[in-house]
Amino acid sequence: RKARPHSVHPAVVRDVSMIFEEKVKWGDVEAVVRSEGGALLAGVELFDLFDKVGKGRKSFAFSLRFLAPDRTLAGSEIDPVVERVKAALKAKLGASDR
């Protein structure tokens, strides 16, 4: 991972919760999120796991932290990125919305 300069601007955080097949590992989810999150994605953190969301299914709840070194981000900049990440998780790992 590359270090980033400290920003004086606040981060924008979005929480996402999605359902996956039991065989999907958090590392797989994190890799897709990082590849699709773009340059403004500063961090991904798993904060909850529900392992009984139907037969053979589980749910990961995680935070996406976005940060720009030169400005405060607007929701209108971040929301399309979050939707792109969710679409990639659905396409690549068979996720569904929770």
Contact map, one row per residue, 1 for C-alpha under 8 A:
11100000000000000000000000000000000000000000000000000000000000000000000000000000000000000000000000
11110000000000000000000000000000000000000000000000000000000000000000000000000000000000000000000000
11111000000000000000000000000000000000000000000000000000000000000000000000000000000000000000000000
01111100000000000000000000000000000000000000000000000000000000000000000000000000000000000000000000
00111110000000000000000000000000000000000000000000000000000000000000100000000000000000000000000000
00011111000000000000000000000000000000000000000000000000000000000000100000000000000000000000000000
00001111110000000000000000000000000000000000000000000000000000000011110000000000000000000000000000
00000111110000000000000000000000000000000000000000000000000000000000100000000000000000000000000000
00000011111000000000000000000000000000000000000000000000000000000011111100000000000000000000000000
00000011111100000000000000000000000000000000000000000000000000000010000100000000000000000000000000
00000000111110000000000000000000000000000000000000000000000000001111000110000000000000000000000000
00000000011111000000000000000000000000000000000000000000000000001110000010100100000000000000000000
00000000001111100000000000000000000000000000000000000000000000111100000000000000000000000000000000
00000000000111110000000000000000000000000000000000000000000000111000000000000000010000000000000000
00000000000011111000000000000000000000000000000000000000000011110000000000000000000000000000000000
00000000000001111100000000000000000000000000000000000000000011110000000000000000000000000000000000
00000000000000111110000000000000000000000000000000000000001111000000000000000000000000000000000011
00000000000000011111000000000000000000000000000000000000001110000000000000000000000000000000001111
00000000000000001111100000000000000000000000000000001000111100000000000000000000000000000000001111
00000000000000000111110100000000000000000000000000000000111100000000000000000000000000000000111100
00000000000000000011111100000000000000000000000000000001110000000000000000000000000000000000011000
00000000000000000001111110000000000000000000000000100001110000000000000000000000000000000000000000
00000000000000000000111110000000000000000000000000000000000000000000000000000000000000000000000000
00000000000000000001111111011000000000000000000000000000000000000000000000000000000000000000100000
00000000000000000000011111111000000000000000000000000000000000000000000000000000000000000000000000
00000000000000000000000111111100000000000000000000000000000100000000000000000000000000000000000000
00000000000000000000000011111110000000000000000000000000000000000000000000000000000000000000000000
00000000000000000000000111111111000000000000000000000000000000000000000000000000000000000000000000
00000000000000000000000111111111100000000000000000000000000000000000000000000000000000001000100000
00000000000000000000000001111111110000000001000000000000000000000000000000000000000000000000000000
00000000000000000000000000111111111000000000000000000000000000000000000000000000000000000000000000
00000000000000000000000000011111111100000000000000000000000000000000000000000000000010011001000000
00000000000000000000000000001111111110000001000000000000000000000000000000000000000010011000000000
00000000000000000000000000000111111111001001000000000000000000000000000000000000000000000000000000
00000000000000000000000000000011111111000000000000000000000000000000000000000000000000000000000000
00000000000000000000000000000001111111000000000000000000000000000000000000000000100110010000000000
00000000000000000000000000000000111111111000000000000000000000000000000000000000110110000000000000
00000000000000000000000000000000011111111000000000000000000000000000000000000000100000000000000000
00000000000000000000000000000000000011111100000000000000000000000000000000000000000000000000000000
00000000000000000000000000000000000011111100000000000000000000000111000000000000000000000000000000
00000000000000000000000000000000010011111111000000000000000000011110000000000000000000000000000000
00000000000000000000000000000000000000111111000000000000000000011110000000000000000000000000000000
00000000000000000000000000000000000000001111100000000000000000111100000000000000000000000000000000
00000000000000000000000000000100110000001111110000000000000001111000000000000000000000000000000000
00000000000000000000000000000000000000000011111000000000000001110000000000000000000000000000000000
00000000000000000000000000000000000000000001111110000000000111100000000000000000000000000000000000
00000000000000000000000000000000000000000000111110000000000111100000000000000000000000000000000000
00000000000000000000000000000000000000000000011111000000000111000000000000000000000000000000000000
00000000000000000000000000000000000000000000011111100000011110000000000000000000000000000000000000
00000000000000000000000000000000000000000000000111111000011100000000000000000000000000000000000000
00000000000000000000010000000000000000000000000011111000111000000000000000000000000000000000000000
00000000000000000000000000000000000000000000000001111111111000000000000000000000000000000000000000
00000000000000000010000000000000000000000000000001111111111000000000000000000000000000000000000000
00000000000000000000000000000000000000000000000000011111110000000000000000000000000000000000000000
00000000000000000000000000000000000000000000000000011111100000000000000000000000000000000000000000
00000000000000000000110000000000000000000000000000011111110000000000000000000000000000000000000000
00000000000000000011110000000000000000000000000000111111111000000000000000000000000000000000000000
00000000000000000011110000000000000000000000000011111101111100000000000000000000000000000000000000
00000000000000001111000000000000000000000000000011111000111110000000000000000000000000000000000001
00000000000000001111000001000000000000000000011111000000011111000000000000000000000000000000000000
00000000000000111100000000000000000000000000011110000000001111100000000000000000000000000000000000
00000000000000111000000000000000000000000001111100000000000111110000000000000000000000000000000000
00000000000011110000000000000000000000000011111000000000000011111000000000000000000000000000000000
00000000000011110000000000000000000000001111100000000000000001111100000000000000000000000000000000
00000000001111000000000000000000000000001111000000000000000000111110000000000000000000000000000000
00000000001110000000000000000000000000011110000000000000000000011111000010000100000000000000000000
00000010111100000000000000000000000000011100000000000000000000001111100110000000000000000000000000
00000010101000000000000000000000000000010000000000000000000000000111111110000000000000000000000000
00001111100000000000000000000000000000000000000000000000000000000011111000000000000000000000000000
00000010100000000000000000000000000000000000000000000000000000000001111100000000000000000000000000
00000000100000000000000000000000000000000000000000000000000000000001111110000000000000000000000000
00000000111000000000000000000000000000000000000000000000000000000011011111000000000000000000000000
00000000001100000000000000000000000000000000000000000000000000000111001111101100000000000000000000
00000000000000000000000000000000000000000000000000000000000000000000000111111100000000000000000000
00000000000100000000000000000000000000000000000000000000000000000000000011111110000000000000000000
00000000000000000000000000000000000000000000000000000000000000000000000001111111000000000000000000
00000000000000000000000000000000000000000000000000000000000000000000000011111111100000000000000000
00000000000100000000000000000000000000000000000000000000000000000100000011111111110000000000000000
00000000000000000000000000000000000000000000000000000000000000000000000000111111111000000000000000
00000000000000000000000000000000000000000000000000000000000000000000000000011111111100000000000000
00000000000000000000000000000000000111000000000000000000000000000000000000001111111110000000000000
00000000000001000000000000000000000010000000000000000000000000000000000000000111111111000000000000
00000000000000000000000000000000000000000000000000000000000000000000000000000011111111100000000000
00000000000000000000000000000000000110000000000000000000000000000000000000000001111111110000000000
00000000000000000000000000000001100110000000000000000000000000000000000000000000111111111000000000
00000000000000000000000000000000000000000000000000000000000000000000000000000000011111111100000000
00000000000000000000000000000000000000000000000000000000000000000000000000000000001111111110000000
00000000000000000000000000000001100100000000000000000000000000000000000000000000000111111111100000
00000000000000000000000000001001100000000000000000000000000000000000000000000000000011111111111000
00000000000000000000000000000000000000000000000000000000000000000000000000000000000001111111111100
00000000000000000000000000000000000000000000000000000000000000000000000000000000000000111111111000
00000000000000000000000000000001000000000000000000000000000000000000000000000000000000011111110000
00000000000000000001000100001000000000000000000000000000000000000000000000000000000000011111111000
00000000000000000001100000000000000000000000000000000000000000000000000000000000000000001111111100
00000000000000000111100000000000000000000000000000000000000000000000000000000000000000001110111110
00000000000000000111000000000000000000000000000000000000000000000000000000000000000000000100011111
00000000000000001110000000000000000000000000000000000000000000000000000000000000000000000000001111
00000000000000001110000000000000000000000000000000000000001000000000000000000000000000000000000111
